[in-house]
């Protein structure tokens, strides 16, 4: 009886992966910024941008699935929340739902990661295991840091959308949250190097 080899998991090129994850957010920003040029009333801009955001998110997830036959956990969860809360925004004509979307997503990620640690599980390793080879201590520290960071982002979003204009909030999603996330990820480089598994390069 011949045992068939399990085909290796396919991965998207890094730049394409980044484009699919950030693309819908950038389209959301431009949809809100330029809606008035197409005759959209100022108080309706966010609704139009939300509809575009939902469509762009579904297209990005579809492209990802077609190319690698699976969906990444975090973009999938975020996409579901976009569709649900964006749909509520359009159906009820209430902008609160889409504005609270980052709060809900980041709180969910933060609580899941920190909750997993409380039960002895470094859940971030499930998401990023194919990218990094870390010791158990490394995964615990990285999971804790990301868990806290997600909760900080949730608080920031609440402060911004409740105290600033719609346009400022939309800009903050693109030019605030994303740069902060990238900088935070880069700041974890020393931890990744310090806790890299020594057998990572061995067969």
PyMOL CGO cylinders between C-alpha atoms (Angstrom):
from pymol import cmd
from pymol.cgo import CYLINDER

trace = [
    CYLINDER, 0.00, 0.00, 0.00, 1.52, 3.27, -1.08, 0.3, 1, 1, 1, 1, 1, 1,
    CYLINDER, 1.52, 3.27, -1.08, 1.16, 6.25, 1.21, 0.3, 1, 1, 1, 1, 1, 1,
    CYLINDER, 1.16, 6.25, 1.21, 0.62, 9.50, -0.61, 0.3, 1, 1, 1, 1, 1, 1,
    CYLINDER, 0.62, 9.50, -0.61, 2.73, 12.40, 0.54, 0.3, 1, 1, 1, 1, 1, 1,
    CYLINDER, 2.73, 12.40, 0.54, 0.83, 15.32, 2.05, 0.3, 1, 1, 1, 1, 1, 1,
    CYLINDER, 0.83, 15.32, 2.05, 1.28, 18.31, -0.25, 0.3, 1, 1, 1, 1, 1, 1,
    CYLINDER, 1.28, 18.31, -0.25, 2.92, 21.32, 1.41, 0.3, 1, 1, 1, 1, 1, 1,
    CYLINDER, 2.92, 21.32, 1.41, 0.67, 24.18, 2.40, 0.3, 1, 1, 1, 1, 1, 1,
    CYLINDER, 0.67, 24.18, 2.40, 0.65, 26.95, -0.15, 0.3, 1, 1, 1, 1, 1, 1,
    CYLINDER, 0.65, 26.95, -0.15, 1.43, 30.49, 0.94, 0.3, 1, 1, 1, 1, 1, 1,
    CYLINDER, 1.43, 30.49, 0.94, 0.77, 33.80, -0.72, 0.3, 1, 1, 1, 1, 1, 1,
    CYLINDER, 0.77, 33.80, -0.72, 3.71, 36.02, -1.71, 0.3, 1, 1, 1, 1, 1, 1,
    CYLINDER, 3.71, 36.02, -1.71, 4.26, 38.51, 1.16, 0.3, 1, 1, 1, 1, 1, 1,
    CYLINDER, 4.26, 38.51, 1.16, 3.40, 41.57, -0.93, 0.3, 1, 1, 1, 1, 1, 1,
    CYLINDER, 3.40, 41.57, -0.93, 0.19, 40.04, -2.25, 0.3, 1, 1, 1, 1, 1, 1,
    CYLINDER, 0.19, 40.04, -2.25, -0.78, 38.94, 1.27, 0.3, 1, 1, 1, 1, 1, 1,
    CYLINDER, -0.78, 38.94, 1.27, -0.21, 42.47, 2.53, 0.3, 1, 1, 1, 1, 1, 1,
    CYLINDER, -0.21, 42.47, 2.53, -2.23, 43.94, -0.36, 0.3, 1, 1, 1, 1, 1, 1,
    CYLINDER, -2.23, 43.94, -0.36, -5.17, 41.61, 0.31, 0.3, 1, 1, 1, 1, 1, 1,
    CYLINDER, -5.17, 41.61, 0.31, -5.19, 42.41, 4.02, 0.3, 1, 1, 1, 1, 1, 1,
    CYLINDER, -5.19, 42.41, 4.02, -4.70, 46.18, 3.74, 0.3, 1, 1, 1, 1, 1, 1,
    CYLINDER, -4.70, 46.18, 3.74, -6.41, 46.76, 0.39, 0.3, 1, 1, 1, 1, 1, 1,
    CYLINDER, -6.41, 46.76, 0.39, -10.02, 46.83, 1.67, 0.3, 1, 1, 1, 1, 1, 1,
    CYLINDER, -10.02, 46.83, 1.67, -9.05, 49.29, 4.41, 0.3, 1, 1, 1, 1, 1, 1,
    CYLINDER, -9.05, 49.29, 4.41, -7.35, 51.63, 1.93, 0.3, 1, 1, 1, 1, 1, 1,
    CYLINDER, -7.35, 51.63, 1.93, -10.36, 51.38, -0.41, 0.3, 1, 1, 1, 1, 1, 1,
    CYLINDER, -10.36, 51.38, -0.41, -12.60, 52.23, 2.56, 0.3, 1, 1, 1, 1, 1, 1,
    CYLINDER, -12.60, 52.23, 2.56, -10.54, 55.39, 3.17, 0.3, 1, 1, 1, 1, 1, 1,
    CYLINDER, -10.54, 55.39, 3.17, -10.68, 56.54, -0.46, 0.3, 1, 1, 1, 1, 1, 1,
    CYLINDER, -10.68, 56.54, -0.46, -14.38, 55.67, -0.71, 0.3, 1, 1, 1, 1, 1, 1,
    CYLINDER, -14.38, 55.67, -0.71, -15.08, 57.99, 2.21, 0.3, 1, 1, 1, 1, 1, 1,
    CYLINDER, -15.08, 57.99, 2.21, -12.67, 60.69, 1.00, 0.3, 1, 1, 1, 1, 1, 1,
    CYLINDER, -12.67, 60.69, 1.00, -13.97, 60.96, -2.57, 0.3, 1, 1, 1, 1, 1, 1,
    CYLINDER, -13.97, 60.96, -2.57, -17.65, 60.04, -2.23, 0.3, 1, 1, 1, 1, 1, 1,
    CYLINDER, -17.65, 60.04, -2.23, -18.76, 63.67, -2.43, 0.3, 1, 1, 1, 1, 1, 1,
    CYLINDER, -18.76, 63.67, -2.43, -17.16, 64.02, -5.87, 0.3, 1, 1, 1, 1, 1, 1,
    CYLINDER, -17.16, 64.02, -5.87, -19.72, 61.51, -7.13, 0.3, 1, 1, 1, 1, 1, 1,
    CYLINDER, -19.72, 61.51, -7.13, -22.69, 63.39, -5.73, 0.3, 1, 1, 1, 1, 1, 1,
    CYLINDER, -22.69, 63.39, -5.73, -22.91, 61.66, -2.36, 0.3, 1, 1, 1, 1, 1, 1,
    CYLINDER, -22.91, 61.66, -2.36, -24.21, 63.86, 0.46, 0.3, 1, 1, 1, 1, 1, 1,
    CYLINDER, -24.21, 63.86, 0.46, -21.68, 64.51, 3.26, 0.3, 1, 1, 1, 1, 1, 1,
    CYLINDER, -21.68, 64.51, 3.26, -23.79, 62.68, 5.84, 0.3, 1, 1, 1, 1, 1, 1,
    CYLINDER, -23.79, 62.68, 5.84, -23.99, 59.62, 3.56, 0.3, 1, 1, 1, 1, 1, 1,
    CYLINDER, -23.99, 59.62, 3.56, -20.27, 59.26, 2.80, 0.3, 1, 1, 1, 1, 1, 1,
    CYLINDER, -20.27, 59.26, 2.80, -19.59, 56.72, 5.51, 0.3, 1, 1, 1, 1, 1, 1,
    CYLINDER, -19.59, 56.72, 5.51, -22.51, 54.55, 4.42, 0.3, 1, 1, 1, 1, 1, 1,
    CYLINDER, -22.51, 54.55, 4.42, -21.21, 54.44, 0.84, 0.3, 1, 1, 1, 1, 1, 1,
    CYLINDER, -21.21, 54.44, 0.84, -17.67, 53.73, 2.05, 0.3, 1, 1, 1, 1, 1, 1,
    CYLINDER, -17.67, 53.73, 2.05, -19.00, 50.94, 4.29, 0.3, 1, 1, 1, 1, 1, 1,
    CYLINDER, -19.00, 50.94, 4.29, -20.72, 49.24, 1.37, 0.3, 1, 1, 1, 1, 1, 1,
    CYLINDER, -20.72, 49.24, 1.37, -17.51, 49.44, -0.65, 0.3, 1, 1, 1, 1, 1, 1,
    CYLINDER, -17.51, 49.44, -0.65, -15.55, 48.14, 2.36, 0.3, 1, 1, 1, 1, 1, 1,
    CYLINDER, -15.55, 48.14, 2.36, -17.79, 45.07, 2.66, 0.3, 1, 1, 1, 1, 1, 1,
    CYLINDER, -17.79, 45.07, 2.66, -17.46, 44.28, -1.06, 0.3, 1, 1, 1, 1, 1, 1,
    CYLINDER, -17.46, 44.28, -1.06, -13.67, 44.78, -1.05, 0.3, 1, 1, 1, 1, 1, 1,
    CYLINDER, -13.67, 44.78, -1.05, -13.30, 42.57, 2.04, 0.3, 1, 1, 1, 1, 1, 1,
    CYLINDER, -13.30, 42.57, 2.04, -15.30, 39.72, 0.47, 0.3, 1, 1, 1, 1, 1, 1,
    CYLINDER, -15.30, 39.72, 0.47, -13.31, 40.00, -2.77, 0.3, 1, 1, 1, 1, 1, 1,
    CYLINDER, -13.31, 40.00, -2.77, -9.99, 39.92, -0.88, 0.3, 1, 1, 1, 1, 1, 1,
    CYLINDER, -9.99, 39.92, -0.88, -11.01, 36.84, 1.12, 0.3, 1, 1, 1, 1, 1, 1,
    CYLINDER, -11.01, 36.84, 1.12, -12.22, 35.12, -2.06, 0.3, 1, 1, 1, 1, 1, 1,
    CYLINDER, -12.22, 35.12, -2.06, -8.93, 35.77, -3.86, 0.3, 1, 1, 1, 1, 1, 1,
    CYLINDER, -8.93, 35.77, -3.86, -7.00, 34.46, -0.87, 0.3, 1, 1, 1, 1, 1, 1,
    CYLINDER, -7.00, 34.46, -0.87, -9.07, 31.27, -0.73, 0.3, 1, 1, 1, 1, 1, 1,
    CYLINDER, -9.07, 31.27, -0.73, -8.85, 30.64, -4.48, 0.3, 1, 1, 1, 1, 1, 1,
    CYLINDER, -8.85, 30.64, -4.48, -5.07, 30.95, -4.40, 0.3, 1, 1, 1, 1, 1, 1,
    CYLINDER, -5.07, 30.95, -4.40, -4.23, 28.86, -1.33, 0.3, 1, 1, 1, 1, 1, 1,
    CYLINDER, -4.23, 28.86, -1.33, -7.48, 26.94, -0.62, 0.3, 1, 1, 1, 1, 1, 1,
    CYLINDER, -7.48, 26.94, -0.62, -7.73, 28.20, 2.96, 0.3, 1, 1, 1, 1, 1, 1,
    CYLINDER, -7.73, 28.20, 2.96, -8.39, 31.41, 4.85, 0.3, 1, 1, 1, 1, 1, 1,
    CYLINDER, -8.39, 31.41, 4.85, -6.16, 32.97, 7.53, 0.3, 1, 1, 1, 1, 1, 1,
    CYLINDER, -6.16, 32.97, 7.53, -7.81, 33.07, 10.94, 0.3, 1, 1, 1, 1, 1, 1,
    CYLINDER, -7.81, 33.07, 10.94, -7.41, 36.75, 11.81, 0.3, 1, 1, 1, 1, 1, 1,
    CYLINDER, -7.41, 36.75, 11.81, -8.45, 38.23, 8.44, 0.3, 1, 1, 1, 1, 1, 1,
    CYLINDER, -8.45, 38.23, 8.44, -11.37, 35.78, 8.36, 0.3, 1, 1, 1, 1, 1, 1,
    CYLINDER, -11.37, 35.78, 8.36, -12.63, 36.84, 11.79, 0.3, 1, 1, 1, 1, 1, 1,
    CYLINDER, -12.63, 36.84, 11.79, -12.12, 40.50, 10.90, 0.3, 1, 1, 1, 1, 1, 1,
    CYLINDER, -12.12, 40.50, 10.90, -13.95, 39.95, 7.60, 0.3, 1, 1, 1, 1, 1, 1,
    CYLINDER, -13.95, 39.95, 7.60, -16.94, 38.35, 9.32, 0.3, 1, 1, 1, 1, 1, 1,
    CYLINDER, -16.94, 38.35, 9.32, -17.18, 41.30, 11.71, 0.3, 1, 1, 1, 1, 1, 1,
    CYLINDER, -17.18, 41.30, 11.71, -16.92, 43.74, 8.78, 0.3, 1, 1, 1, 1, 1, 1,
    CYLINDER, -16.92, 43.74, 8.78, -19.81, 42.02, 6.99, 0.3, 1, 1, 1, 1, 1, 1,
    CYLINDER, -19.81, 42.02, 6.99, -21.97, 41.75, 10.12, 0.3, 1, 1, 1, 1, 1, 1,
    CYLINDER, -21.97, 41.75, 10.12, -21.38, 45.23, 11.54, 0.3, 1, 1, 1, 1, 1, 1,
    CYLINDER, -21.38, 45.23, 11.54, -21.15, 46.85, 8.12, 0.3, 1, 1, 1, 1, 1, 1,
    CYLINDER, -21.15, 46.85, 8.12, -24.43, 45.18, 7.18, 0.3, 1, 1, 1, 1, 1, 1,
    CYLINDER, -24.43, 45.18, 7.18, -26.06, 46.49, 10.38, 0.3, 1, 1, 1, 1, 1, 1,
    CYLINDER, -26.06, 46.49, 10.38, -24.70, 49.95, 9.60, 0.3, 1, 1, 1, 1, 1, 1,
    CYLINDER, -24.70, 49.95, 9.60, -26.37, 49.93, 6.18, 0.3, 1, 1, 1, 1, 1, 1,
    CYLINDER, -26.37, 49.93, 6.18, -29.56, 48.18, 7.22, 0.3, 1, 1, 1, 1, 1, 1,
    CYLINDER, -29.56, 48.18, 7.22, -30.21, 50.39, 10.24, 0.3, 1, 1, 1, 1, 1, 1,
    CYLINDER, -30.21, 50.39, 10.24, -28.52, 53.52, 8.85, 0.3, 1, 1, 1, 1, 1, 1,
    CYLINDER, -28.52, 53.52, 8.85, -26.50, 53.74, 12.08, 0.3, 1, 1, 1, 1, 1, 1,
    CYLINDER, -26.50, 53.74, 12.08, -22.79, 54.55, 11.77, 0.3, 1, 1, 1, 1, 1, 1,
    CYLINDER, -22.79, 54.55, 11.77, -22.09, 53.38, 15.30, 0.3, 1, 1, 1, 1, 1, 1,
    CYLINDER, -22.09, 53.38, 15.30, -21.84, 49.75, 14.18, 0.3, 1, 1, 1, 1, 1, 1,
    CYLINDER, -21.84, 49.75, 14.18, -19.02, 50.21, 11.65, 0.3, 1, 1, 1, 1, 1, 1,
    CYLINDER, -19.02, 50.21, 11.65, -17.22, 52.60, 14.01, 0.3, 1, 1, 1, 1, 1, 1,
    CYLINDER, -17.22, 52.60, 14.01, -17.27, 49.98, 16.76, 0.3, 1, 1, 1, 1, 1, 1,
    CYLINDER, -17.27, 49.98, 16.76, -15.99, 47.24, 14.44, 0.3, 1, 1, 1, 1, 1, 1,
    CYLINDER, -15.99, 47.24, 14.44, -12.27, 47.79, 15.31, 0.3, 1, 1, 1, 1, 1, 1,
    CYLINDER, -12.27, 47.79, 15.31, -13.19, 47.83, 19.00, 0.3, 1, 1, 1, 1, 1, 1,
    CYLINDER, -13.19, 47.83, 19.00, -15.01, 44.50, 18.71, 0.3, 1, 1, 1, 1, 1, 1,
    CYLINDER, -15.01, 44.50, 18.71, -12.30, 42.82, 16.62, 0.3, 1, 1, 1, 1, 1, 1,
    CYLINDER, -12.30, 42.82, 16.62, -9.34, 43.99, 18.70, 0.3, 1, 1, 1, 1, 1, 1,
    CYLINDER, -9.34, 43.99, 18.70, -11.10, 43.22, 21.98, 0.3, 1, 1, 1, 1, 1, 1,
    CYLINDER, -11.10, 43.22, 21.98, -11.94, 39.75, 20.70, 0.3, 1, 1, 1, 1, 1, 1,
    CYLINDER, -11.94, 39.75, 20.70, -8.36, 39.06, 19.62, 0.3, 1, 1, 1, 1, 1, 1,
    CYLINDER, -8.36, 39.06, 19.62, -6.94, 40.45, 22.86, 0.3, 1, 1, 1, 1, 1, 1,
    CYLINDER, -6.94, 40.45, 22.86, -9.26, 38.47, 25.13, 0.3, 1, 1, 1, 1, 1, 1,
    CYLINDER, -9.26, 38.47, 25.13, -8.78, 35.24, 23.17, 0.3, 1, 1, 1, 1, 1, 1,
    CYLINDER, -8.78, 35.24, 23.17, -4.98, 35.52, 23.32, 0.3, 1, 1, 1, 1, 1, 1,
    CYLINDER, -4.98, 35.52, 23.32, -4.85, 36.48, 27.01, 0.3, 1, 1, 1, 1, 1, 1,
    CYLINDER, -4.85, 36.48, 27.01, -7.57, 33.99, 27.87, 0.3, 1, 1, 1, 1, 1, 1,
    CYLINDER, -7.57, 33.99, 27.87, -5.62, 31.24, 26.14, 0.3, 1, 1, 1, 1, 1, 1,
    CYLINDER, -5.62, 31.24, 26.14, -2.56, 32.12, 28.23, 0.3, 1, 1, 1, 1, 1, 1,
    CYLINDER, -2.56, 32.12, 28.23, -4.65, 31.85, 31.38, 0.3, 1, 1, 1, 1, 1, 1,
    CYLINDER, -4.65, 31.85, 31.38, -5.34, 28.23, 30.41, 0.3, 1, 1, 1, 1, 1, 1,
    CYLINDER, -5.34, 28.23, 30.41, -1.72, 27.57, 29.45, 0.3, 1, 1, 1, 1, 1, 1,
    CYLINDER, -1.72, 27.57, 29.45, -2.20, 27.91, 25.69, 0.3, 1, 1, 1, 1, 1, 1,
    CYLINDER, -2.20, 27.91, 25.69, -0.14, 30.27, 23.51, 0.3, 1, 1, 1, 1, 1, 1,
    CYLINDER, -0.14, 30.27, 23.51, -2.75, 30.60, 20.78, 0.3, 1, 1, 1, 1, 1, 1,
    CYLINDER, -2.75, 30.60, 20.78, -0.65, 33.00, 18.73, 0.3, 1, 1, 1, 1, 1, 1,
    CYLINDER, -0.65, 33.00, 18.73, 1.56, 30.03, 17.85, 0.3, 1, 1, 1, 1, 1, 1,
    CYLINDER, 1.56, 30.03, 17.85, -1.42, 28.50, 16.03, 0.3, 1, 1, 1, 1, 1, 1,
    CYLINDER, -1.42, 28.50, 16.03, -1.68, 31.57, 13.80, 0.3, 1, 1, 1, 1, 1, 1,
    CYLINDER, -1.68, 31.57, 13.80, 2.02, 32.28, 13.28, 0.3, 1, 1, 1, 1, 1, 1,
    CYLINDER, 2.02, 32.28, 13.28, 3.66, 28.87, 13.62, 0.3, 1, 1, 1, 1, 1, 1,
    CYLINDER, 3.66, 28.87, 13.62, 4.51, 28.70, 9.93, 0.3, 1, 1, 1, 1, 1, 1,
    CYLINDER, 4.51, 28.70, 9.93, 6.24, 32.08, 10.15, 0.3, 1, 1, 1, 1, 1, 1,
    CYLINDER, 6.24, 32.08, 10.15, 8.33, 31.71, 13.32, 0.3, 1, 1, 1, 1, 1, 1,
    CYLINDER, 8.33, 31.71, 13.32, 9.95, 28.89, 15.26, 0.3, 1, 1, 1, 1, 1, 1,
    CYLINDER, 9.95, 28.89, 15.26, 10.01, 29.98, 18.89, 0.3, 1, 1, 1, 1, 1, 1,
    CYLINDER, 10.01, 29.98, 18.89, 10.48, 28.35, 22.27, 0.3, 1, 1, 1, 1, 1, 1,
    CYLINDER, 10.48, 28.35, 22.27, 7.44, 27.93, 24.50, 0.3, 1, 1, 1, 1, 1, 1,
    CYLINDER, 7.44, 27.93, 24.50, 8.60, 30.87, 26.61, 0.3, 1, 1, 1, 1, 1, 1,
    CYLINDER, 8.60, 30.87, 26.61, 8.93, 32.96, 23.47, 0.3, 1, 1, 1, 1, 1, 1,
    CYLINDER, 8.93, 32.96, 23.47, 5.41, 32.15, 22.32, 0.3, 1, 1, 1, 1, 1, 1,
    CYLINDER, 5.41, 32.15, 22.32, 4.02, 33.00, 25.76, 0.3, 1, 1, 1, 1, 1, 1,
    CYLINDER, 4.02, 33.00, 25.76, 5.74, 36.38, 25.88, 0.3, 1, 1, 1, 1, 1, 1,
    CYLINDER, 5.74, 36.38, 25.88, 4.80, 37.22, 22.29, 0.3, 1, 1, 1, 1, 1, 1,
    CYLINDER, 4.80, 37.22, 22.29, 1.19, 36.16, 22.85, 0.3, 1, 1, 1, 1, 1, 1,
    CYLINDER, 1.19, 36.16, 22.85, 0.94, 38.28, 26.00, 0.3, 1, 1, 1, 1, 1, 1,
    CYLINDER, 0.94, 38.28, 26.00, 2.36, 41.35, 24.26, 0.3, 1, 1, 1, 1, 1, 1,
    CYLINDER, 2.36, 41.35, 24.26, 0.02, 41.04, 21.28, 0.3, 1, 1, 1, 1, 1, 1,
    CYLINDER, 0.02, 41.04, 21.28, -2.95, 40.39, 23.56, 0.3, 1, 1, 1, 1, 1, 1,
    CYLINDER, -2.95, 40.39, 23.56, -2.30, 43.61, 25.49, 0.3, 1, 1, 1, 1, 1, 1,
    CYLINDER, -2.30, 43.61, 25.49, -1.61, 45.51, 22.27, 0.3, 1, 1, 1, 1, 1, 1,
    CYLINDER, -1.61, 45.51, 22.27, -4.95, 44.49, 20.77, 0.3, 1, 1, 1, 1, 1, 1,
    CYLINDER, -4.95, 44.49, 20.77, -6.76, 45.72, 23.88, 0.3, 1, 1, 1, 1, 1, 1,
    CYLINDER, -6.76, 45.72, 23.88, -4.89, 49.04, 23.66, 0.3, 1, 1, 1, 1, 1, 1,
    CYLINDER, -4.89, 49.04, 23.66, -6.02, 49.40, 20.04, 0.3, 1, 1, 1, 1, 1, 1,
    CYLINDER, -6.02, 49.40, 20.04, -9.60, 48.73, 21.13, 0.3, 1, 1, 1, 1, 1, 1,
    CYLINDER, -9.60, 48.73, 21.13, -9.41, 51.52, 23.72, 0.3, 1, 1, 1, 1, 1, 1,
    CYLINDER, -9.41, 51.52, 23.72, -7.81, 53.89, 21.19, 0.3, 1, 1, 1, 1, 1, 1,
    CYLINDER, -7.81, 53.89, 21.19, -10.59, 53.26, 18.69, 0.3, 1, 1, 1, 1, 1, 1,
    CYLINDER, -10.59, 53.26, 18.69, -13.23, 53.97, 21.31, 0.3, 1, 1, 1, 1, 1, 1,
    CYLINDER, -13.23, 53.97, 21.31, -11.56, 57.25, 22.27, 0.3, 1, 1, 1, 1, 1, 1,
    CYLINDER, -11.56, 57.25, 22.27, -11.15, 58.38, 18.65, 0.3, 1, 1, 1, 1, 1, 1,
    CYLINDER, -11.15, 58.38, 18.65, -14.60, 57.59, 17.27, 0.3, 1, 1, 1, 1, 1, 1,
    CYLINDER, -14.60, 57.59, 17.27, -16.36, 59.01, 20.31, 0.3, 1, 1, 1, 1, 1, 1,
    CYLINDER, -16.36, 59.01, 20.31, -14.39, 62.28, 20.41, 0.3, 1, 1, 1, 1, 1, 1,
    CYLINDER, -14.39, 62.28, 20.41, -13.40, 63.05, 16.80, 0.3, 1, 1, 1, 1, 1, 1,
    CYLINDER, -13.40, 63.05, 16.80, -15.08, 63.61, 13.44, 0.3, 1, 1, 1, 1, 1, 1,
    CYLINDER, -15.08, 63.61, 13.44, -16.01, 60.77, 11.07, 0.3, 1, 1, 1, 1, 1, 1,
    CYLINDER, -16.01, 60.77, 11.07, -13.31, 61.78, 8.60, 0.3, 1, 1, 1, 1, 1, 1,
    CYLINDER, -13.31, 61.78, 8.60, -10.67, 61.85, 11.34, 0.3, 1, 1, 1, 1, 1, 1,
    CYLINDER, -10.67, 61.85, 11.34, -11.73, 58.38, 12.50, 0.3, 1, 1, 1, 1, 1, 1,
    CYLINDER, -11.73, 58.38, 12.50, -11.52, 56.95, 8.97, 0.3, 1, 1, 1, 1, 1, 1,
    CYLINDER, -11.52, 56.95, 8.97, -8.04, 58.46, 8.54, 0.3, 1, 1, 1, 1, 1, 1,
    CYLINDER, -8.04, 58.46, 8.54, -7.03, 57.09, 11.95, 0.3, 1, 1, 1, 1, 1, 1,
    CYLINDER, -7.03, 57.09, 11.95, -7.97, 53.56, 10.86, 0.3, 1, 1, 1, 1, 1, 1,
    CYLINDER, -7.97, 53.56, 10.86, -5.54, 53.76, 7.94, 0.3, 1, 1, 1, 1, 1, 1,
    CYLINDER, -5.54, 53.76, 7.94, -2.81, 56.16, 9.05, 0.3, 1, 1, 1, 1, 1, 1,
    CYLINDER, -2.81, 56.16, 9.05, -2.98, 55.51, 12.78, 0.3, 1, 1, 1, 1, 1, 1,
    CYLINDER, -2.98, 55.51, 12.78, -3.81, 51.90, 13.57, 0.3, 1, 1, 1, 1, 1, 1,
    CYLINDER, -3.81, 51.90, 13.57, -1.82, 50.33, 10.72, 0.3, 1, 1, 1, 1, 1, 1,
    CYLINDER, -1.82, 50.33, 10.72, 1.46, 52.22, 11.35, 0.3, 1, 1, 1, 1, 1, 1,
    CYLINDER, 1.46, 52.22, 11.35, 1.13, 51.52, 15.07, 0.3, 1, 1, 1, 1, 1, 1,
    CYLINDER, 1.13, 51.52, 15.07, 0.64, 47.82, 14.35, 0.3, 1, 1, 1, 1, 1, 1,
    CYLINDER, 0.64, 47.82, 14.35, 3.63, 47.68, 12.00, 0.3, 1, 1, 1, 1, 1, 1,
    CYLINDER, 3.63, 47.68, 12.00, 5.85, 49.51, 14.48, 0.3, 1, 1, 1, 1, 1, 1,
    CYLINDER, 5.85, 49.51, 14.48, 4.74, 47.23, 17.29, 0.3, 1, 1, 1, 1, 1, 1,
    CYLINDER, 4.74, 47.23, 17.29, 5.44, 44.14, 15.18, 0.3, 1, 1, 1, 1, 1, 1,
    CYLINDER, 5.44, 44.14, 15.18, 8.93, 45.43, 14.31, 0.3, 1, 1, 1, 1, 1, 1,
    CYLINDER, 8.93, 45.43, 14.31, 9.57, 46.15, 17.99, 0.3, 1, 1, 1, 1, 1, 1,
    CYLINDER, 9.57, 46.15, 17.99, 9.12, 42.43, 18.72, 0.3, 1, 1, 1, 1, 1, 1,
    CYLINDER, 9.12, 42.43, 18.72, 12.19, 41.52, 16.60, 0.3, 1, 1, 1, 1, 1, 1,
    CYLINDER, 12.19, 41.52, 16.60, 14.57, 41.29, 19.62, 0.3, 1, 1, 1, 1, 1, 1,
    CYLINDER, 14.57, 41.29, 19.62, 12.15, 38.90, 21.35, 0.3, 1, 1, 1, 1, 1, 1,
    CYLINDER, 12.15, 38.90, 21.35, 11.87, 36.76, 18.22, 0.3, 1, 1, 1, 1, 1, 1,
    CYLINDER, 11.87, 36.76, 18.22, 15.66, 36.54, 17.90, 0.3, 1, 1, 1, 1, 1, 1,
    CYLINDER, 15.66, 36.54, 17.90, 16.17, 35.88, 21.60, 0.3, 1, 1, 1, 1, 1, 1,
    CYLINDER, 16.17, 35.88, 21.60, 13.64, 33.03, 21.74, 0.3, 1, 1, 1, 1, 1, 1,
    CYLINDER, 13.64, 33.03, 21.74, 14.23, 31.41, 18.36, 0.3, 1, 1, 1, 1, 1, 1,
    CYLINDER, 14.23, 31.41, 18.36, 14.29, 27.62, 18.63, 0.3, 1, 1, 1, 1, 1, 1,
    CYLINDER, 14.29, 27.62, 18.63, 17.80, 26.30, 18.16, 0.3, 1, 1, 1, 1, 1, 1,
    CYLINDER, 17.80, 26.30, 18.16, 16.56, 23.28, 16.21, 0.3, 1, 1, 1, 1, 1, 1,
    CYLINDER, 16.56, 23.28, 16.21, 14.52, 25.44, 13.79, 0.3, 1, 1, 1, 1, 1, 1,
    CYLINDER, 14.52, 25.44, 13.79, 16.91, 24.87, 10.92, 0.3, 1, 1, 1, 1, 1, 1,
    CYLINDER, 16.91, 24.87, 10.92, 17.39, 21.15, 11.50, 0.3, 1, 1, 1, 1, 1, 1,
    CYLINDER, 17.39, 21.15, 11.50, 15.46, 18.47, 9.67, 0.3, 1, 1, 1, 1, 1, 1,
]
cmd.load_cgo(trace, "trace")
